[in-house]
């Protein structure tokens, strides 16, 4: 069993100003391919975010780290509309973290 998120090189700043990197999936490593029955164990395992300052030579602008943390807090507390995809995913993430 393994968990993976679509990998993109962080150091090239391909995420730009985006804080959300994606959602990972858990799959069976012994499966021949993703379409094999039972290959995907969980299609949404974890929500991945990126925080930090951009590379000094990057043309992309990013809010301060404290603003990024504030935004994450706001999303996890459910202040984003649940009708939006972002609100839906962060609501699920907050529900799971309450169980831990």
Secondary structure as GFF3:
##gff-version 3
##sequence-region A 1 100
A	DSSP	beta_strand	2	4	.	.	.	ID=ss1
A	DSSP	three_ten_helix	10	12	.	.	.	ID=ss2
A	DSSP	beta_strand	20	27	.	.	.	ID=ss3
A	DSSP	beta_strand	40	49	.	.	.	ID=ss4
A	DSSP	alpha_helix	65	76	.	.	.	ID=ss5
A	DSSP	alpha_helix	85	99	.	.	.	ID=ss6
###
